[in-house]
């Protein structure tokens, strides 16, 4: 990959354009030397509203310095290490006066932009306050009078909330290759099942299930129940055989697709997510909403969606970091899934809590255990330089651990 080479501007210009400026005052006294140095150079952030390569390179240097200054590097929650795009930050700063308003006047614009970006009419879109709210709403709409079917382990938000409501959740163990066991799921899809949950790419396993088989299952299942397909990690997929299930929504099937602003858009703290479904399904979900998307989430998401250059650069850097990790894991002779996300999942040969403690001692926060895979670990992708540091640390942590598959059975 050709390195980004930003042109230099003054430190003052960079600070003025950064979120470190508050009320015109620049608080530099508490900056670490590394952070102060990172703020010394910067390229143009935006060109026609899009992040430039030079601006991204400067942003990357600043991000890495801030992350080092904050303490252990966060690689536990599948966050975008680069955070929001400069264009999103600018949109939020320009809309500062809206912070005291109830409601988000930017939501209609966001809905329009999002509908155009995924190629559906606006009445097929619902914007919610994060994916957690979406999963709760779908539970309330389709799960409370029946039962739920899901692979396991998978993203826990939907089944966990369902169980708090007393809903029976059928958890089908993953196949030997850690993809969805669709044959078993199909056999378990009885008349009692009103909702099927599919996370693809799956979390925590990072992989996608074979495309044609998955789509056949989703289409078949949708004739017997509602199917929610969580595509939170869609933007990181590089497998050319993968396709979204949005076309099934457009075809009128009983399919809901969820996407999020929390991953490639770096807006996790601003709680913005998207529902793609038929208008009658949207009409059923909307009254069950328990919250409202925030002003700044709407402004930031609208700007980020249009900043395709920033998304492309984040994806490119994620692929680079992911390949660094895959190479390191392969050198250790460890079994791993084919990650199509912004994290990797691999066998360590030792309990995850021990790996966590050892990696924390080296300055990295990594993921927890996901039973029954208690000797597999999930590590989120940071910047390429961060992943090189993780790759260098791994042999000291797990290099001597047994390579048998242990009790996980995978």
HELIX and SHEET records of a PDB file:
HELIX    1   1 UNK A   11  UNK A   17  1                                   7    
HELIX    2   2 UNK A   33  UNK A   38  1                                   6    
HELIX    3   3 UNK A   53  UNK A   70  1                                  18    
HELIX    4   4 UNK A   86  UNK A   94  1                                   9    
HELIX    5   5 UNK A   96  UNK A  100  5                                   5    
HELIX    6   6 UNK A  107  UNK A  118  1                                  12    
HELIX    7   7 UNK A  122  UNK A  124  5                                   3    
HELIX    8   8 UNK A  131  UNK A  138  1                                   8    
HELIX    9   9 UNK A  139  UNK A  143  3                                   5    
HELIX   10  10 UNK A  156  UNK A  164  1                                   9    
HELIX   11  11 UNK A  182  UNK A  188  1                                   7    
HELIX   12  12 UNK A  211  UNK A  221  1                                  11    
HELIX   13  13 UNK A  234  UNK A  236  5                                   3    
HELIX   14  14 UNK A  246  UNK A  250  1                                   5    
HELIX   15  15 UNK A  268  UNK A  270  5                                   3    
HELIX   16  16 UNK A  279  UNK A  286  1                                   8    
HELIX   17  17 UNK A  295  UNK A  306  1                                  12    
HELIX   18  18 UNK A  308  UNK A  331  1                                  24    
HELIX   19  19 UNK A  352  UNK A  361  1                                  10    
HELIX   20  20 UNK A  384  UNK A  398  1                                  15    
HELIX   21  21 UNK A  406  UNK A  408  5                                   3    
SHEET    1   A 2 UNK A  21  UNK A  22  0                                        
SHEET    2   A 2 UNK A  25  UNK A  26 -1                                        
SHEET    1   B 2 UNK A  46  UNK A  47  0                                        
SHEET    2   B 2 UNK A  50  UNK A  51 -1                                        
SHEET    1   C 2 UNK A  73  UNK A  75  0                                        
SHEET    2   C 2 UNK A 364  UNK A 366  1                                        
SHEET    1   D 7 UNK A 125  UNK A 128  0                                        
SHEET    2   D 7 UNK A 273  UNK A 276 -1                                        
SHEET    3   D 7 UNK A 255  UNK A 260 -1                                        
SHEET    4   D 7 UNK A 226  UNK A 230  1                                        
SHEET    5   D 7 UNK A 193  UNK A 199  1                                        
SHEET    6   D 7 UNK A 147  UNK A 152  1                                        
SHEET    7   D 7 UNK A 168  UNK A 173  1                                        
SHEET    1   E 2 UNK A 343  UNK A 347  0                                        
SHEET    2   E 2 UNK A 376  UNK A 380 -1                                        
END                                                                             
